[in-house]
């Protein structure tokens, strides 16, 4: 774990400054420390007053940290005057740190300059001594002594000139630009760029985003260096050198994390609403904590419904607990009362799927290609075992019609759909194996198809048909010729696939009608378990790559 020091000012409201830095460092996988340059009376509406402690106290804080702790990375934030800047510059020159990221706090949100001319020049002199600098668009313009850029191309040109002049990697932040892409670009010393695309959010929760990104980036760069050191078995005290690939990976992680934090910020309900609220630094951690829960799924524990009726499978009404969230109308209708009960019981999970960041971004076309590639890589592996489960179900079916239907599905799973995935993945690096979620889901399907009653196996394979078609139908309204994932949306939202779903529903309805009450209960539980696995399958790329 990298030990990361923030040298910056304060924010008693918690959204910016060292308070935001410490949250960001922890969220990004580091151990956070801080040295205070300025005590700032501010909140989400703005700065009221600034008190700068004596320089001797700044030096005493730095000495207290460096005398006791090996510092792996430093993030520099607010340095209020030329003397403070020179003090920090001198200290870091005499106490080298593997990674130094500078967030040049120079321009207020109002557009006013925060530093005197002497301090601005002192900050320019500091830039060559750091590894990465993260100016916003107005700050980049001041550092380059140019007018603020209006496009990414203009900003990239300014950043390339600054990088070449200082020997420092420059991060171009798209938040102040126009357009749907609010991503960030690393511009390296040789002028090459590595862009991380992220969709623009309509949010007022942007207080402290510059602080948060820079401290997260310093932490992730520290993570990259430590991984190099561990992999190479370097002796204590030896340091690896950051590569452009390291910086790109770190920027990807931090950009995606911050995007999620901004999106969740309004839920904090911090601030009067008159200013800009903070981001939710812990949103990712809470999401992953929920995903890691080992508690049994509710539908596997429920024995009675909300009115106390025993769920014994004797009727559709006594099959499953009622979903707390209504499912709404399915595009492909249930084939009868039993499949209607299944759809209704899965309402909460169905809406959770629709609300997943992966599914929402897939629909509007803003999904990162590497996340989609991860998903398709796992889907290609999934389809192989799903095909085997369908083939097993075909062999166990008691009617020729069912045998033909499941066998055709097995062929389509391994052939037609895999062809699309293999085409997309042809020039991409494959992971080479199933994720824990993929392996758990496919093992569950194959065990249900081969080791349990026929109706249980049929119910278990149904969500892959039904939910995929429903997701495709919902997202199809956003499909267009230039949509980056038009082929996927067309496949799962098409009439041919809908017809296959209808035939599957009819067969599951028939199997439920013929089954015993106890078999129906197990089959219904298998259906809901597969629904949960579908949710986890869609969500796993965000867990793996964020």
C-alpha positions, 0 to 999 in steps of 0.5 A: 500500500503506497504511503501518500502525503498531501501538502495542501490547504483545508476545507472544514466542510470536507469536500476539498483540500486535505479532507478530500485528499485523505478520503481520495487516497483511502478510496484509491488504495493508499495510506493518507497523510497530510501537511497543512499549508493554509487553514481555509474557512470555506464551504460548498458556496465558496472561500470566506477567509484564509490563514497561512501558518508560519513557514517554520510550522510548515517545515516542522510538519514536513520534518515530522512526517519524513523523519518517521515515514517512508513517503511513496507519493506526494500530492501538492495542492494549495500553496498560497504564496511564493514563500510557501511554494519555495519552501515546499520546492526546497524540501522536496529537492532535498527529500526526493519522493518517487511520485509527485503530483502537482495540482496547481491551485491558481484560479478560483471558480469565479475565474479570479486569480488566487496567486500574485504574479511572484507566486505564479512564477514560483509555481512555474519553477516548481513544475519541472520538479514534479512528475505529473501536473493536473491543471484545469483548463484556465490554469493550463492557460496561465501556465502556458501564458495563453488564452484558455483552450476551447477544445481538446485539441487546443488543450492537448497542444498547450499541454504538449508544449508545457510537457516539452518545456518542463519534462513533466507529464500534463493531465488535460482535464475535460471538465471545463470544456464543452461536449459529451466527453468530459474525460482526461488526457495524459500528455507525455514529454514526447507529445503523445497522448493517452485519453480516458473517455468519460461521459459528462454528468449533469451535476452540481456536485463538483466541489473538490474534484481537482483535489480528489483527482490529483490525490487519487492519481498520486495514489494509483501511481504509487500503486503502479510503482510498488507493483513494479518493485514487488515484481522485480524484487528490487532491494529496499531503497531502489525505485522503478521508473514510471512508464506512460502505460503506468500513468495511463492505467492510473489515470483510467482508475482515477477518472472512472472512480471520480466519475462514479463519485460525482454521480453519487454526490447528490445523495450525500445531501451536503450543502445548502444547494446554493453552491457546488456540493462535494463528491461521494468519495466512498461510493465505489467502496460501498458498491463493492462492499455490497457486491461482496456480501456472503449472506444468502439471497433472500429468495433462498431463505423465504418460506412464507410471503408477506401475509404469512402464507406458506410458499409451498408451490401449490399455486402461482400465488404461493410460489415465491415472495412478493418483490418489493419493487413491481416488475412492470410489463414484460415486452415478451409476455409470460406464457401463463400463470407460472411464468407470470409469477416468476416475472413478478417475483423478479421485479426488484432484480430486474430494475437493479439490472436496468439501473446498473452503470454498465447497462445505462452506459451500454444503452447511451453508448458511453460505455468504455470499450475496455469494460465492454471487452471484459464483458464480451470476453466473459460472455464468450466463455459463458456461452460455451457452458450455457450451450452445454447446459442447453444440450443437457436440457434437450437430452432430458426433455420429454417432448420432441418439440422441447428437445428440438428447441433446447438443441437449437438454442445450444447451437445458436449459443455456441455459433451465431452469438459467439461469432459476434463476440469473437469478431469484437475480441479478435484484436484484443487481449483475452483474459484467458479464463472465467471470472468467479462470477462467470464460473459460479453462474455456469456451474450453477446452470450446468448443475441445475440442468444435469443434476436436478429435476427437468423443471429446475434446469429449465427455470434456471436457463430462462433468465438468460433468454428472457432478461437479455431480450428485455434489456435489449428491448429497453435499450433498443430505443437508444440504438442508431446506426452510429451507436458503438454497440449497435450490433449487440443491441440489434441482436438482443432487441430483435424479433428473432430472439424474441421468438426464441424467448417466447418458445422458452417461456411456453416450455417452462410454463408447461414444465411448471404445470406438470411438476409437483409443488416441491419441484416448483418451489426449487425451480422458482428459486433456481429462476431467481438465483439465475436472475441474480447471477444475470445482474452480477454478470452485467455488473462484474466489469465495473468491479474488475476494472474499477 
